[in-house]
Amino acid sequence: VAAEAGVPVAVDNTFASPLLFRPLDHGADIVIHSATKYLSGHADVLGGIAVFKDAGLYGRIRHHAVEQGASTDPFAAWLTLRGMQTLSLRVERQCASAADLAARLAGHPAVAAVRHPVLADHPDRAIAARLLPDGGGGVISVDLAGGREAGRTFVEAVRLASLSVSLGDVKTLVMHPASTSHHQLDATALEAAGIGPGTVRISIGIEHVEDLWADLEQALEKAV
């Protein structure tokens, strides 16, 4: 539809990475990645990457980027290239662990809901199975039954995982949006954004899945 109207389509593919999804193959014109996340993978880079389908559009955007100084410093570029050498290994492990942990979390009494596209009750499971055949990604969203206080207690109780607003790291990261990234929103605005008072985001790292489950389980027991 966008192509027929002459409108370029840009897709932020940060959460999937090129290992799980390739938007250019599905008609996108521009693909954007936060290199800070999965591409570099070690929480030591601040950067972004844009990939273009059309050389002409690339040239126009690059001209403005150069004029405005939007270029990655050499060391950040080197760190990103270094990190990408292990991208396939990291993403494969993160996807497998996320699917395993999402299923376990869904059965815990302290959890009201779990969102991950491989789960049978996810509304977009069929679409995810078609577009993401190699894995549903390493990020899980969990609604804790105890609400806001349970969410804060949980993220402060983890020991192997870390409380952080980022994602895609080799280390598992947790965050409570209602008290951090979206703290400025009231209850109505949070609901409109699909975020509950007890919503917790978990970005799965490459630690052993049993170690991760032990950590998440002990934190859930404190959040009941």
C-alpha positions in Angstrom: 0.0 0.0 0.0 2.8 2.4 0.9 4.7 1.6 -2.2 1.7 2.4 -4.4 1.4 5.7 -2.7 5.1 6.5 -3.1 5.6 6.5 0.7 8.9 5.0 1.9 8.6 2.5 4.8 11.1 2.4 7.6 11.2 -0.6 10.0 13.0 -0.5 13.4 14.4 -4.1 13.5 16.3 -3.7 16.8 14.4 -6.3 18.7 14.6 -9.0 16.0 18.1 -8.3 14.7 19.0 -9.4 11.1 19.2 -13.0 12.4 15.4 -13.3 12.9 13.9 -10.8 10.4 15.0 -9.1 7.2 12.5 -6.2 6.5 14.0 -5.4 3.1 12.9 -8.8 1.9 9.3 -7.9 2.9 9.1 -4.6 1.1 10.6 -2.1 3.5 12.8 0.7 2.2 14.8 1.5 5.3 15.8 -0.7 8.2 17.0 0.8 11.5 18.9 -0.9 14.2 20.0 0.4 17.6 23.6 -1.0 17.5 23.7 -0.5 21.3 21.5 -3.6 21.6 21.8 -7.0 19.9 24.4 -6.0 17.2 27.1 -5.0 19.6 25.6 -7.1 22.4 27.9 -6.2 25.3 26.4 -2.9 26.6 29.5 -1.0 25.7 28.4 0.9 22.5 26.1 3.8 21.8 25.2 3.9 18.2 22.7 3.2 15.4 22.6 1.8 11.9 20.3 2.5 8.9 20.2 0.2 5.9 18.7 1.3 2.6 17.1 -0.6 -0.2 17.6 2.2 -2.7 21.0 3.8 -3.4 19.4 7.1 -4.3 17.6 7.4 -1.0 20.7 6.3 0.8 22.7 9.0 -0.8 20.2 11.7 0.1 20.1 10.6 3.8 23.8 10.2 4.0 24.4 13.7 2.8 22.3 15.1 5.6 23.8 12.8 8.2 27.4 13.8 7.2 26.4 17.5 7.3 24.9 17.1 10.8 27.8 15.0 12.2 25.7 11.8 12.7 28.6 9.4 12.3 29.8 6.7 14.6 33.2 7.1 16.3 35.8 4.6 15.2 36.0 2.7 18.5 32.2 2.3 18.7 32.3 1.0 15.1 35.0 -1.5 16.0 33.1 -2.7 19.1 30.0 -3.2 17.0 31.9 -5.2 14.4 33.5 -7.2 17.1 30.1 -8.0 18.7 28.5 -9.0 15.5 31.0 -11.9 15.2 29.0 -13.7 17.9 25.5 -12.3 17.0 24.2 -15.6 15.6 25.4 -17.6 18.7 24.0 -15.0 21.1 20.6 -14.6 19.5 20.1 -18.4 19.1 20.7 -18.9 22.8 18.6 -15.9 23.9 15.6 -17.0 21.8 15.8 -20.6 23.1 16.0 -19.4 26.7 13.3 -16.8 26.3 10.9 -19.4 24.9 11.7 -21.7 27.8 11.4 -19.1 30.5 8.2 -17.6 29.0 6.5 -20.9 29.3 7.7 -21.3 32.9 6.6 -17.8 33.9 3.2 -18.4 32.5 2.6 -21.1 35.0 3.8 -19.2 38.1 1.1 -18.0 40.6 2.7 -14.6 40.9 2.3 -13.9 37.2 -1.0 -12.7 35.7 0.1 -12.7 32.1 3.1 -13.3 29.9 3.7 -11.9 26.4 6.1 -13.6 24.0 5.2 -14.5 20.4 6.0 -18.2 20.7 3.3 -18.8 23.4 0.2 -20.4 22.2 -2.1 -17.7 23.6 -0.2 -14.8 22.0 -2.6 -12.9 19.6 0.1 -12.6 16.9 1.5 -16.2 17.2 0.6 -17.1 13.7 2.2 -14.0 12.2 5.3 -14.5 14.3 5.6 -18.2 13.2 5.5 -17.0 9.6 7.8 -14.0 9.8 10.1 -15.2 12.6 10.6 -18.9 12.0 14.0 -18.9 13.7 12.8 -17.6 17.0 10.5 -15.1 18.7 13.3 -12.9 20.1 14.8 -12.6 23.6 12.5 -10.1 25.2 9.6 -11.2 27.5 6.9 -9.0 28.9 5.4 -10.1 32.2 2.4 -8.7 34.2 2.7 -9.4 37.9 -0.4 -10.1 39.8 0.7 -7.8 42.7 0.7 -4.7 40.6 3.1 -1.8 40.9 4.7 -2.8 44.2 5.2 -6.3 43.0 6.9 -5.0 39.8 9.3 -2.8 41.8 10.0 -5.6 44.3 10.8 -8.0 41.5 13.3 -5.9 39.6 15.1 -5.0 42.9 15.2 -8.7 44.0 16.9 -10.2 41.1 20.6 -11.1 41.6 21.9 -12.8 38.5 19.9 -10.4 36.3 20.4 -6.6 36.4 18.0 -3.7 36.7 18.6 -1.7 33.4 16.5 0.0 30.8 18.5 -1.5 27.9 18.1 -4.8 26.1 20.0 -7.3 23.8 22.9 -7.6 26.2 24.8 -10.8 27.0 23.5 -10.3 30.5 19.8 -10.6 31.4 18.3 -7.2 32.1 15.0 -6.4 33.8 13.0 -3.2 34.1 9.7 -1.9 35.5 8.4 0.6 33.0 5.7 2.2 35.3 8.4 3.4 37.7 11.2 4.1 35.1 10.9 4.6 31.4 7.2 5.5 31.6 7.0 6.9 35.1 5.6 10.2 33.8 2.4 8.6 32.6 -0.8 8.2 34.6 -2.8 5.0 34.8 -4.9 5.9 31.8 -1.9 6.7 29.6 -0.1 3.5 30.8 -3.1 1.4 29.8 -3.3 3.1 26.4 0.3 2.2 25.9 -0.3 -1.4 26.8 1.6 -1.2 30.1 0.2 -2.3 33.4 1.3 -1.2 36.8 2.9 -4.6 37.4 4.4 -5.0 33.9 8.0 -6.1 33.9 10.2 -6.3 30.8 12.9 -9.0 30.8 15.6 -9.1 28.2 17.2 -12.5 28.3 21.0 -12.9 28.1 23.2 -15.8 27.5 23.4 -17.2 31.0 22.4 -20.8 31.6 18.7 -21.1 31.5 18.4 -23.0 34.8 20.5 -20.3 36.6 18.2 -17.6 35.1 15.0 -19.5 36.2 16.4 -19.9 39.8 17.0 -16.1 39.9 13.6 -15.1 38.4 11.8 -17.6 40.6 13.3 -16.3 43.9 12.5 -12.7 42.8 8.9 -13.8 42.1 8.6 -15.3 45.5 9.5 -12.0 47.0 7.0 -10.2 44.8 4.0 -12.3 45.8 
